[in-house]
Amino acid sequence: MKLTIIGCSGSFAGPTSPASSYLVQSEHEGRTWNLVLDLGNGALGALQRHIDPRDIDAVVLSHLHPDHCIDLCGLYVVQRYHPEGAAKTPLPVHGPTGTGPRMTEAYGLDEPDAMAAEFDYHDLQERMPVQVGPFTVTPYRVNHPIEAYGLRVEADGAVLAYTGDTDSCDALKPLMSGADLVLADAAFVDGRDDVEGIHLSGSRAAQAALDAGGVRRLMLTHIPAWNDPEVCRAQAAGVWPGEVELAVPDTAYEL
């Protein structure tokens, strides 16, 4: 299983990275399968450096804040108006309750099901696995102001745990347990950000990974442009016993 960071800027696109988006790939049945986790603002453009958007097999959205989903509107244009023809079948999109109407409204269409020819929407359900080719994706409801999920992706005997946006919560333990790589929200800085129920800090992400047990690699992501990533890394390193990695746009990692 290969993870490519498409966008890792927190809350809004930064000067060197789009907002949240991650491409996960695996070889299966004689071809490469392409799973996209989140598609925040600016991500669709960057994604095209790695794959043709028409080759996406499914999109899974952790939650419906714009920095995680809004470029689905651009993908709708690709699906509907590509000069080589509209998509023959709708693309599976798995997301929180009401993803379809929310994205239809964001694009400015009148009917709630106006994107039905382009996207096949499915509501995520707590701890109910979703199968996409070789990938098993299990959503865990996490601690954020709106319906939001951490996503545990399994394929090829490897496990990727993506927290989405969350503060500390019990769901992080089964989400992260035994993961080959934890991709963790670290938008907050200890000693500066004291609002609860929104984001992790580097130290809280590291503690969650330690508490889960068996985590091999910890990678911080969703760091806003106004943060110094090295501060976030240092706060995590005060807890995590191994190397603390930072997500780097356009970089691929083998799991």
DRENPA-3360 file (N, C-alpha, C; in nm, 2 decimals, always signed):
BEGIN
1 = MKLTIIGC = +0.09/-0.12/+0.00/+0.00/+0.00/+0.00/+0.09/+0.12/+0.00 ~ +0.06/+0.22/-0.09/+0.13/+0.34/-0.10/+0.05/+0.46/-0.06 ~ +0.10/+0.55/+0.02/+0.03/+0.67/+0.06/+0.11/+0.79/-0.01 ~ +0.03/+0.88/-0.08/+0.09/+1.00/-0.13/+0.02/+1.12/-0.07 ~ +0.09/+1.21/-0.02/+0.03/+1.33/+0.04/+0.00/+1.43/-0.07 ~ -0.13/+1.45/-0.09/-0.17/+1.55/-0.19/-0.18/+1.69/-0.13 ~ -0.24/+1.70/-0.01/-0.25/+1.82/+0.06/-0.25/+1.80/+0.21 ~ -0.17/+1.88/+0.29/-0.16/+1.86/+0.43/-0.17/+1.99/+0.51;
9 = SGSFAGPT = -0.21/+2.10/+0.45/-0.22/+2.22/+0.52/-0.35/+2.22/+0.60 ~ -0.34/+2.27/+0.72/-0.46/+2.26/+0.81/-0.55/+2.38/+0.80 ~ -0.68/+2.35/+0.78/-0.79/+2.44/+0.79/-0.81/+2.53/+0.66 ~ -0.70/+2.55/+0.59/-0.71/+2.63/+0.46/-0.58/+2.59/+0.39 ~ -0.59/+2.62/+0.25/-0.47/+2.59/+0.17/-0.36/+2.68/+0.21 ~ -0.24/+2.63/+0.22/-0.12/+2.71/+0.25/-0.04/+2.75/+0.13 ~ +0.07/+2.82/+0.15/+0.15/+2.87/+0.04/+0.23/+2.75/-0.03 ~ +0.24/+2.64/+0.04/+0.32/+2.53/-0.02/+0.24/+2.40/-0.03;
17 = SPASSYLV = +0.11/+2.41/+0.01/+0.03/+2.28/+0.01/-0.12/+2.31/+0.00 ~ -0.19/+2.23/-0.07/-0.34/+2.24/-0.06/-0.38/+2.20/+0.08 ~ -0.51/+2.21/+0.10/-0.57/+2.15/+0.22/-0.58/+2.00/+0.21 ~ -0.64/+1.94/+0.31/-0.63/+1.79/+0.33/-0.67/+1.71/+0.21 ~ -0.58/+1.62/+0.17/-0.61/+1.52/+0.07/-0.50/+1.42/+0.07 ~ -0.54/+1.29/+0.06/-0.44/+1.18/+0.06/-0.48/+1.07/-0.04 ~ -0.38/+1.03/-0.12/-0.41/+0.93/-0.22/-0.34/+0.80/-0.17 ~ -0.43/+0.69/-0.16/-0.38/+0.56/-0.12/-0.40/+0.47/-0.24;
25 = QSEHEGRT = -0.29/+0.39/-0.27/-0.29/+0.31/-0.38/-0.25/+0.17/-0.35 ~ -0.30/+0.07/-0.42/-0.26/-0.07/-0.41/-0.28/-0.14/-0.54 ~ -0.20/-0.24/-0.56/-0.21/-0.33/-0.68/-0.31/-0.44/-0.65 ~ -0.41/-0.46/-0.74/-0.51/-0.56/-0.71/-0.58/-0.60/-0.84 ~ -0.59/-0.73/-0.87/-0.66/-0.78/-0.99/-0.60/-0.72/-1.12 ~ -0.47/-0.70/-1.12/-0.40/-0.66/-1.24/-0.39/-0.52/-1.27 ~ -0.43/-0.43/-1.17/-0.43/-0.29/-1.19/-0.40/-0.21/-1.06 ~ -0.38/-0.08/-1.07/-0.36/+0.00/-0.95/-0.50/+0.06/-0.91;
33 = WNLVLDLG = -0.53/+0.04/-0.79/-0.65/+0.10/-0.73/-0.62/+0.23/-0.66 ~ -0.70/+0.33/-0.68/-0.68/+0.46/-0.63/-0.79/+0.51/-0.54 ~ -0.76/+0.52/-0.41/-0.85/+0.57/-0.31/-0.81/+0.70/-0.26 ~ -0.90/+0.80/-0.26/-0.87/+0.93/-0.22/-0.94/+0.96/-0.08 ~ -0.86/+1.00/+0.02/-0.92/+1.03/+0.15/-0.92/+1.19/+0.16 ~ -1.04/+1.24/+0.16/-1.06/+1.39/+0.16/-1.01/+1.46/+0.03 ~ -1.08/+1.57/+0.01/-1.05/+1.65/-0.12/-1.07/+1.79/-0.08 ~ -0.98/+1.85/+0.00/-1.00/+1.99/+0.04/-0.96/+2.09/-0.07;
41 = NGALGALQ = -0.97/+2.22/-0.03/-0.95/+2.32/-0.13/-0.81/+2.32/-0.19 ~ -0.80/+2.32/-0.32/-0.67/+2.31/-0.39/-0.62/+2.17/-0.42 ~ -0.69/+2.07/-0.36/-0.63/+1.94/-0.37/-0.65/+1.88/-0.51 ~ -0.76/+1.91/-0.58/-0.79/+1.85/-0.71/-0.68/+1.88/-0.81 ~ -0.63/+2.01/-0.80/-0.52/+2.04/-0.89/-0.39/+1.97/-0.87 ~ -0.36/+1.95/-0.74/-0.23/+1.88/-0.70/-0.25/+1.73/-0.73 ~ -0.37/+1.68/-0.71/-0.39/+1.54/-0.74/-0.35/+1.50/-0.88 ~ -0.37/+1.59/-0.98/-0.35/+1.56/-1.12/-0.20/+1.55/-1.15;
49 = RHIDPRDI = -0.11/+1.59/-1.06/+0.03/+1.56/-1.07/+0.06/+1.41/-1.05 ~ -0.04/+1.34/-1.00/-0.01/+1.20/-0.96/-0.10/+1.10/-1.04 ~ -0.23/+1.13/-1.06/-0.32/+1.05/-1.14/-0.42/+1.13/-1.21 ~ -0.48/+1.07/-1.31/-0.59/+1.13/-1.38/-0.71/+1.12/-1.29 ~ -0.78/+1.23/-1.26/-0.89/+1.22/-1.17/-1.00/+1.12/-1.21 ~ -1.00/+1.09/-1.34/-1.10/+0.99/-1.39/-1.06/+0.85/-1.35 ~ -0.94/+0.83/-1.29/-0.89/+0.70/-1.25/-0.92/+0.68/-1.10 ~ -0.98/+0.77/-1.03/-1.02/+0.75/-0.89/-1.12/+0.64/-0.88;
57 = DAVVLSHL = -1.10/+0.55/-0.79/-1.20/+0.44/-0.77/-1.30/+0.47/-0.66 ~ -1.27/+0.56/-0.57/-1.36/+0.60/-0.46/-1.30/+0.72/-0.39 ~ -1.39/+0.80/-0.33/-1.35/+0.91/-0.24/-1.41/+0.88/-0.10 ~ -1.34/+0.89/+0.00/-1.39/+0.89/+0.14/-1.36/+1.02/+0.21 ~ -1.47/+1.08/+0.26/-1.46/+1.21/+0.32/-1.47/+1.19/+0.47 ~ -1.37/+1.25/+0.55/-1.37/+1.23/+0.69/-1.48/+1.32/+0.75 ~ -1.50/+1.44/+0.70/-1.61/+1.53/+0.74/-1.63/+1.64/+0.64 ~ -1.73/+1.72/+0.66/-1.78/+1.82/+0.56/-1.73/+1.96/+0.58;
65 = HPDHCIDL = -1.62/+1.98/+0.65/-1.57/+2.12/+0.65/-1.50/+2.14/+0.52 ~ -1.50/+2.26/+0.46/-1.45/+2.28/+0.32/-1.31/+2.24/+0.30 ~ -1.22/+2.25/+0.40/-1.08/+2.21/+0.38/-1.06/+2.06/+0.37 ~ -1.17/+1.98/+0.37/-1.17/+1.84/+0.36/-1.25/+1.79/+0.24 ~ -1.34/+1.87/+0.19/-1.44/+1.82/+0.09/-1.47/+1.91/-0.03 ~ -1.43/+2.04/-0.03/-1.49/+2.13/-0.12/-1.45/+2.10/-0.27 ~ -1.33/+2.04/-0.29/-1.29/+2.02/-0.43/-1.36/+1.90/-0.49 ~ -1.45/+1.84/-0.42/-1.55/+1.75/-0.48/-1.63/+1.82/-0.59;
73 = CGLYVVQR = -1.65/+1.95/-0.57/-1.72/+2.03/-0.67/-1.65/+2.03/-0.80 ~ -1.52/+2.05/-0.80/-1.44/+2.04/-0.92/-1.44/+1.91/-0.98 ~ -1.43/+1.80/-0.90/-1.44/+1.67/-0.95/-1.57/+1.64/-1.02 ~ -1.68/+1.70/-0.97/-1.81/+1.69/-1.04/-1.80/+1.74/-1.19 ~ -1.73/+1.85/-1.21/-1.71/+1.90/-1.34/-1.63/+1.80/-1.43 ~ -1.53/+1.74/-1.37/-1.45/+1.64/-1.45/-1.54/+1.52/-1.48 ~ -1.63/+1.48/-1.39/-1.72/+1.37/-1.41/-1.82/+1.40/-1.52 ~ -1.87/+1.52/-1.52/-1.98/+1.56/-1.61/-1.94/+1.61/-1.74;
81 = YHPEGAAK = -1.84/+1.70/-1.75/-1.81/+1.78/-1.87/-1.68/+1.75/-1.94 ~ -1.61/+1.64/-1.90/-1.49/+1.61/-1.97/-1.51/+1.60/-2.12 ~ -1.42/+1.66/-2.20/-1.44/+1.65/-2.34/-1.43/+1.51/-2.40 ~ -1.38/+1.42/-2.33/-1.38/+1.28/-2.38/-1.51/+1.21/-2.35 ~ -1.60/+1.28/-2.28/-1.73/+1.22/-2.24/-1.75/+1.22/-2.09 ~ -1.87/+1.22/-2.06/-1.91/+1.21/-1.92/-1.88/+1.07/-1.86 ~ -1.86/+1.07/-1.73/-1.84/+0.94/-1.67/-1.95/+0.84/-1.70 ~ -1.91/+0.72/-1.73/-2.02/+0.62/-1.76/-2.09/+0.57/-1.64;
89 = TPLPVHGP = -2.02/+0.57/-1.53/-2.09/+0.53/-1.40/-2.05/+0.63/-1.29 ~ -2.14/+0.65/-1.19/-2.11/+0.74/-1.09/-2.00/+0.69/-1.00 ~ -1.92/+0.79/-0.95/-1.80/+0.75/-0.87/-1.85/+0.74/-0.72 ~ -1.82/+0.63/-0.65/-1.86/+0.61/-0.51/-1.79/+0.72/-0.43 ~ -1.87/+0.78/-0.35/-1.83/+0.88/-0.25/-1.89/+0.85/-0.11 ~ -1.80/+0.82/-0.02/-1.85/+0.78/+0.12/-1.82/+0.89/+0.21 ~ -1.92/+0.94/+0.28/-1.90/+1.05/+0.37/-2.00/+1.06/+0.48 ~ -1.99/+1.16/+0.56/-2.09/+1.18/+0.67/-2.23/+1.20/+0.62;
97 = TGTGPRMT = -2.33/+1.19/+0.70/-2.47/+1.20/+0.67/-2.49/+1.33/+0.59 ~ -2.56/+1.33/+0.48/-2.59/+1.45/+0.41/-2.49/+1.50/+0.31 ~ -2.39/+1.42/+0.28/-2.28/+1.46/+0.19/-2.33/+1.50/+0.06 ~ -2.42/+1.42/+0.00/-2.48/+1.46/-0.13/-2.55/+1.59/-0.14 ~ -2.65/+1.62/-0.05/-2.71/+1.75/-0.05/-2.62/+1.86/-0.02 ~ -2.52/+1.84/+0.06/-2.42/+1.94/+0.10/-2.34/+1.98/-0.02 ~ -2.29/+1.89/-0.10/-2.21/+1.92/-0.21/-2.29/+1.98/-0.33 ~ -2.41/+1.93/-0.34/-2.50/+1.99/-0.44/-2.52/+2.13/-0.42;
105 = EAYGLDEP = -2.55/+2.16/-0.29/-2.57/+2.30/-0.25/-2.45/+2.39/-0.27 ~ -2.33/+2.33/-0.24/-2.21/+2.40/-0.25/-2.18/+2.44/-0.40 ~ -2.22/+2.35/-0.49/-2.20/+2.38/-0.63/-2.30/+2.48/-0.69 ~ -2.42/+2.49/-0.62/-2.52/+2.58/-0.66/-2.63/+2.52/-0.74 ~ -2.64/+2.39/-0.73/-2.75/+2.31/-0.80/-2.88/+2.31/-0.72 ~ -2.99/+2.31/-0.78/-3.12/+2.32/-0.71/-3.17/+2.19/-0.65 ~ -3.15/+2.08/-0.72/-3.21/+1.96/-0.67/-3.11/+1.88/-0.58 ~ -3.15/+1.83/-0.47/-3.06/+1.76/-0.38/-2.98/+1.64/-0.44;
113 = DAMAAEFD = -3.05/+1.58/-0.54/-2.98/+1.46/-0.61/-2.93/+1.50/-0.75 ~ -2.90/+1.63/-0.77/-2.86/+1.67/-0.90/-2.72/+1.61/-0.94 ~ -2.64/+1.56/-0.85/-2.51/+1.50/-0.89/-2.52/+1.35/-0.90 ~ -2.64/+1.29/-0.90/-2.66/+1.15/-0.89/-2.59/+1.07/-1.01 ~ -2.58/+1.14/-1.13/-2.52/+1.07/-1.24/-2.36/+1.07/-1.23 ~ -2.31/+1.16/-1.14/-2.17/+1.17/-1.13/-2.11/+1.11/-1.00 ~ -2.19/+1.11/-0.89/-2.15/+1.05/-0.77/-2.25/+0.96/-0.71 ~ -2.20/+0.85/-0.66/-2.29/+0.75/-0.59/-2.26/+0.77/-0.44;
121 = YHDLQERM = -2.34/+0.84/-0.37/-2.31/+0.88/-0.23/-2.35/+0.77/-0.13 ~ -2.27/+0.74/-0.03/-2.30/+0.65/+0.08/-2.26/+0.71/+0.21 ~ -2.35/+0.70/+0.31/-2.33/+0.75/+0.44/-2.24/+0.66/+0.52 ~ -2.13/+0.71/+0.58/-2.05/+0.63/+0.67/-2.12/+0.60/+0.79 ~ -2.10/+0.48/+0.85/-2.16/+0.44/+0.97/-2.05/+0.40/+1.07 ~ -2.06/+0.44/+1.19/-1.96/+0.41/+1.29/-1.92/+0.26/+1.29 ~ -1.79/+0.24/+1.27/-1.72/+0.11/+1.27/-1.78/+0.01/+1.18 ~ -1.85/+0.05/+1.07/-1.90/-0.03/+0.97/-1.80/-0.02/+0.85;
129 = PVQVGPFT = -1.73/-0.13/+0.82/-1.63/-0.12/+0.71/-1.69/-0.10/+0.57 ~ -1.61/-0.03/+0.49/-1.64/+0.00/+0.35/-1.53/-0.07/+0.27 ~ -1.58/-0.15/+0.17/-1.48/-0.22/+0.08/-1.47/-0.15/-0.05 ~ -1.35/-0.11/-0.09/-1.31/-0.05/-0.22/-1.20/-0.13/-0.28 ~ -1.23/-0.22/-0.37/-1.13/-0.31/-0.43/-1.05/-0.38/-0.31 ~ -0.91/-0.35/-0.31/-0.83/-0.42/-0.20/-0.84/-0.35/-0.07 ~ -0.91/-0.23/-0.06/-0.91/-0.16/+0.06/-1.03/-0.18/+0.15 ~ -1.00/-0.20/+0.28/-1.11/-0.20/+0.38/-1.09/-0.08/+0.46;
137 = VTPYRVNH = -1.20/+0.01/+0.46/-1.19/+0.14/+0.53/-1.30/+0.13/+0.64 ~ -1.25/+0.15/+0.76/-1.34/+0.14/+0.88/-1.34/+0.28/+0.94 ~ -1.46/+0.34/+0.95/-1.47/+0.48/+1.01/-1.49/+0.47/+1.16 ~ -1.43/+0.56/+1.23/-1.45/+0.58/+1.37/-1.49/+0.72/+1.40 ~ -1.60/+0.74/+1.47/-1.65/+0.87/+1.50/-1.56/+0.94/+1.60 ~ -1.51/+1.06/+1.57/-1.41/+1.13/+1.65/-1.46/+1.26/+1.70 ~ -1.38/+1.33/+1.77/-1.42/+1.44/+1.85/-1.39/+1.58/+1.78 ~ -1.50/+1.62/+1.71/-1.49/+1.74/+1.63/-1.63/+1.81/+1.63;
145 = PIEAYGLR = -1.64/+1.94/+1.61/-1.77/+2.00/+1.62/-1.88/+1.95/+1.53 ~ -1.85/+1.89/+1.42/-1.95/+1.83/+1.33/-1.93/+1.68/+1.32 ~ -2.02/+1.61/+1.26/-2.00/+1.46/+1.24/-1.87/+1.44/+1.16 ~ -1.78/+1.37/+1.22/-1.64/+1.35/+1.17/-1.59/+1.21/+1.20 ~ -1.51/+1.16/+1.11/-1.46/+1.02/+1.13/-1.31/+1.02/+1.11 ~ -1.24/+0.94/+1.19/-1.11/+0.89/+1.16/-1.13/+0.77/+1.07 ~ -1.03/+0.74/+0.98/-1.04/+0.64/+0.88/-0.93/+0.54/+0.90 ~ -0.96/+0.41/+0.92/-0.86/+0.31/+0.93/-0.86/+0.23/+0.79;
153 = VEADGAVL = -0.75/+0.24/+0.72/-0.75/+0.18/+0.59/-0.65/+0.06/+0.59 ~ -0.70/-0.06/+0.55/-0.62/-0.18/+0.55/-0.62/-0.24/+0.41 ~ -0.50/-0.28/+0.37/-0.47/-0.35/+0.24/-0.33/-0.40/+0.24 ~ -0.31/-0.51/+0.17/-0.18/-0.57/+0.15/-0.12/-0.60/+0.29 ~ -0.20/-0.63/+0.39/-0.14/-0.66/+0.52/-0.09/-0.54/+0.59 ~ -0.12/-0.42/+0.54/-0.07/-0.30/+0.61/-0.19/-0.22/+0.66 ~ -0.17/-0.13/+0.75/-0.27/-0.05/+0.81/-0.23/+0.10/+0.82 ~ -0.31/+0.19/+0.76/-0.30/+0.33/+0.77/-0.41/+0.38/+0.86;
161 = AYTGDTDS = -0.38/+0.46/+0.96/-0.48/+0.52/+1.04/-0.47/+0.67/+1.02 ~ -0.58/+0.73/+0.97/-0.59/+0.87/+0.94/-0.69/+0.93/+1.04 ~ -0.65/+1.02/+1.12/-0.74/+1.07/+1.23/-0.85/+1.17/+1.17 ~ -0.83/+1.22/+1.05/-0.92/+1.34/+1.02/-0.89/+1.45/+1.12 ~ -0.99/+1.53/+1.14/-0.98/+1.63/+1.25/-1.05/+1.58/+1.38 ~ -0.97/+1.59/+1.48/-1.02/+1.54/+1.61/-0.94/+1.60/+1.73 ~ -1.00/+1.61/+1.84/-0.93/+1.62/+1.97/-0.92/+1.48/+2.03 ~ -0.86/+1.47/+2.14/-0.84/+1.34/+2.21/-0.98/+1.28/+2.23;
169 = CDALKPLM = -0.99/+1.14/+2.21/-1.11/+1.07/+2.23/-1.09/+0.92/+2.24 ~ -1.18/+0.85/+2.29/-1.16/+0.70/+2.31/-1.15/+0.63/+2.17 ~ -1.21/+0.69/+2.07/-1.21/+0.62/+1.94/-1.07/+0.61/+1.88 ~ -0.98/+0.70/+1.92/-0.84/+0.69/+1.86/-0.77/+0.56/+1.90 ~ -0.80/+0.50/+2.00/-0.73/+0.37/+2.04/-0.76/+0.26/+1.94 ~ -0.88/+0.23/+1.91/-0.90/+0.12/+1.80/-0.87/+0.17/+1.66 ~ -0.88/+0.30/+1.64/-0.84/+0.36/+1.51/-0.69/+0.33/+1.48 ~ -0.61/+0.36/+1.58/-0.47/+0.36/+1.56/-0.40/+0.23/+1.60;
177 = SGADLVLA = -0.46/+0.14/+1.67/-0.40/+0.03/+1.73/-0.33/-0.06/+1.62 ~ -0.20/-0.08/+1.64/-0.13/-0.17/+1.55/-0.10/-0.11/+1.41 ~ -0.12/+0.02/+1.39/-0.11/+0.08/+1.26/+0.04/+0.09/+1.22 ~ +0.06/+0.06/+1.09/+0.19/+0.08/+1.03/+0.23/+0.23/+1.03 ~ +0.13/+0.31/+1.00/+0.15/+0.46/+1.00/+0.02/+0.53/+1.05 ~ +0.04/+0.62/+1.14/-0.07/+0.70/+1.19/-0.05/+0.84/+1.13 ~ -0.14/+0.89/+1.05/-0.14/+1.02/+1.00/-0.23/+1.11/+1.08 ~ -0.17/+1.19/+1.17/-0.24/+1.25/+1.28/-0.26/+1.40/+1.27;
185 = DAAFVDGR = -0.38/+1.45/+1.29/-0.41/+1.59/+1.30/-0.32/+1.65/+1.41 ~ -0.25/+1.76/+1.38/-0.17/+1.83/+1.48/-0.18/+1.98/+1.46 ~ -0.30/+2.02/+1.45/-0.32/+2.17/+1.42/-0.30/+2.26/+1.53 ~ -0.31/+2.21/+1.65/-0.30/+2.29/+1.77/-0.16/+2.29/+1.83 ~ -0.12/+2.40/+1.90/+0.01/+2.41/+1.97/-0.02/+2.41/+2.12 ~ +0.05/+2.33/+2.19/+0.04/+2.33/+2.34/+0.08/+2.46/+2.39 ~ +0.01/+2.51/+2.49/+0.04/+2.64/+2.55/-0.02/+2.76/+2.48 ~ -0.07/+2.74/+2.36/-0.14/+2.85/+2.28/-0.28/+2.82/+2.26;
193 = DDVEGIHL = -0.31/+2.70/+2.21/-0.45/+2.67/+2.17/-0.52/+2.58/+2.28 ~ -0.61/+2.64/+2.35/-0.67/+2.57/+2.46/-0.82/+2.54/+2.44 ~ -0.87/+2.56/+2.32/-1.01/+2.52/+2.29/-1.02/+2.37/+2.28 ~ -1.12/+2.31/+2.34/-1.13/+2.17/+2.34/-1.23/+2.12/+2.24 ~ -1.22/+2.00/+2.19/-1.31/+1.94/+2.10/-1.30/+1.97/+1.96 ~ -1.18/+2.01/+1.92/-1.16/+2.05/+1.77/-1.04/+1.98/+1.71 ~ -0.92/+2.00/+1.77/-0.80/+1.94/+1.71/-0.71/+1.88/+1.81 ~ -0.62/+1.80/+1.77/-0.50/+1.75/+1.85/-0.39/+1.85/+1.84;
201 = SGSRAAQA = -0.30/+1.84/+1.93/-0.17/+1.90/+1.92/-0.07/+1.79/+1.89 ~ +0.06/+1.82/+1.87/+0.15/+1.72/+1.84/+0.17/+1.62/+1.96 ~ +0.17/+1.68/+2.08/+0.19/+1.59/+2.20/+0.07/+1.50/+2.22 ~ -0.05/+1.56/+2.20/-0.17/+1.47/+2.22/-0.19/+1.37/+2.11 ~ -0.14/+1.40/+1.99/-0.14/+1.29/+1.89/-0.04/+1.18/+1.92 ~ +0.08/+1.22/+1.97/+0.17/+1.12/+2.01/+0.12/+1.04/+2.13 ~ +0.06/+1.10/+2.23/+0.00/+1.02/+2.34/-0.10/+0.93/+2.29 ~ -0.19/+0.97/+2.20/-0.29/+0.88/+2.15/-0.23/+0.76/+2.08;
209 = ALDAGGVR = -0.12/+0.78/+2.00/-0.06/+0.67/+1.94/+0.01/+0.58/+2.03 ~ +0.07/+0.63/+2.14/+0.13/+0.55/+2.24/+0.02/+0.46/+2.32 ~ -0.09/+0.53/+2.35/-0.20/+0.46/+2.42/-0.26/+0.35/+2.34 ~ -0.26/+0.37/+2.20/-0.32/+0.27/+2.12/-0.24/+0.14/+2.11 ~ -0.11/+0.16/+2.12/-0.02/+0.04/+2.12/+0.01/-0.01/+1.98 ~ +0.13/-0.05/+1.95/+0.17/-0.12/+1.83/+0.19/-0.03/+1.71 ~ +0.18/+0.10/+1.73/+0.20/+0.20/+1.61/+0.35/+0.20/+1.58 ~ +0.37/+0.19/+1.45/+0.51/+0.18/+1.40/+0.56/+0.32/+1.36;
217 = RLMLTHIP = +0.48/+0.40/+1.30/+0.52/+0.54/+1.25/+0.42/+0.64/+1.28 ~ +0.46/+0.76/+1.33/+0.38/+0.87/+1.36/+0.41/+0.98/+1.26 ~ +0.31/+1.03/+1.19/+0.33/+1.14/+1.10/+0.23/+1.25/+1.12 ~ +0.27/+1.37/+1.15/+0.19/+1.48/+1.18/+0.14/+1.55/+1.05 ~ +0.01/+1.59/+1.05/-0.04/+1.65/+0.93/-0.14/+1.76/+0.97 ~ -0.21/+1.82/+0.88/-0.31/+1.93/+0.91/-0.25/+2.04/+0.99 ~ -0.13/+2.08/+0.96/-0.06/+2.19/+1.03/-0.09/+2.32/+0.95 ~ -0.16/+2.42/+1.02/-0.19/+2.54/+0.95/-0.07/+2.62/+0.91;
225 = AWNDPEVC = -0.08/+2.70/+0.81/+0.03/+2.78/+0.76/+0.09/+2.87/+0.86 ~ +0.01/+2.91/+0.96/+0.07/+3.00/+1.06/+0.15/+2.93/+1.17 ~ +0.15/+2.80/+1.17/+0.23/+2.72/+1.27/+0.37/+2.69/+1.22 ~ +0.46/+2.68/+1.30/+0.59/+2.63/+1.27/+0.59/+2.48/+1.29 ~ +0.60/+2.40/+1.18/+0.59/+2.26/+1.19/+0.69/+2.20/+1.29 ~ +0.81/+2.26/+1.30/+0.91/+2.21/+1.39/+0.87/+2.22/+1.54 ~ +0.79/+2.32/+1.57/+0.73/+2.33/+1.70/+0.64/+2.21/+1.73 ~ +0.55/+2.19/+1.63/+0.46/+2.07/+1.64/+0.53/+1.94/+1.66;
233 = RAQAAGVW = +0.64/+1.93/+1.57/+0.72/+1.80/+1.58/+0.79/+1.79/+1.72 ~ +0.84/+1.90/+1.77/+0.91/+1.90/+1.90/+0.82/+1.86/+2.01 ~ +0.69/+1.91/+2.01/+0.60/+1.88/+2.11/+0.56/+1.73/+2.11 ~ +0.55/+1.68/+1.98/+0.52/+1.53/+1.97/+0.64/+1.45/+2.02 ~ +0.76/+1.50/+1.98/+0.88/+1.42/+2.02/+0.91/+1.42/+2.17 ~ +0.85/+1.51/+2.24/+0.85/+1.50/+2.39/+0.78/+1.39/+2.45 ~ +0.69/+1.32/+2.36/+0.61/+1.21/+2.41/+0.64/+1.08/+2.33 ~ +0.66/+1.10/+2.20/+0.68/+0.98/+2.11/+0.82/+0.93/+2.12;
241 = PGEVELAV = +0.85/+0.80/+2.14/+0.99/+0.76/+2.16/+1.07/+0.74/+2.04 ~ +1.01/+0.74/+1.92/+1.08/+0.73/+1.79/+1.08/+0.85/+1.71 ~ +1.10/+0.84/+1.58/+1.10/+0.96/+1.49/+0.96/+1.01/+1.47 ~ +0.95/+1.14/+1.48/+0.82/+1.20/+1.45/+0.83/+1.26/+1.31 ~ +0.75/+1.21/+1.21/+0.76/+1.26/+1.08/+0.66/+1.37/+1.05 ~ +0.69/+1.45/+0.95/+0.59/+1.55/+0.91/+0.55/+1.52/+0.77 ~ +0.42/+1.53/+0.74/+0.36/+1.50/+0.61/+0.42/+1.61/+0.51 ~ +0.47/+1.56/+0.40/+0.53/+1.65/+0.30/+0.45/+1.64/+0.17;
249 = PDTAYEL = +0.39/+1.75/+0.11/+0.31/+1.74/-0.01/+0.39/+1.68/-0.13 ~ +0.32/+1.60/-0.21/+0.38/+1.54/-0.33/+0.48/+1.43/-0.29 ~ +0.48/+1.38/-0.17/+0.57/+1.28/-0.13/+0.50/+1.15/-0.10 ~ +0.56/+1.04/-0.15/+0.49/+0.91/-0.14/+0.56/+0.83/-0.03 ~ +0.49/+0.74/+0.04/+0.54/+0.66/+0.15/+0.49/+0.52/+0.13 ~ +0.57/+0.42/+0.14/+0.53/+0.28/+0.13/+0.50/+0.23/+0.27 ~ +0.39/+0.16/+0.28/+0.35/+0.10/+0.41/+0.37/-0.05/+0.40;
% end
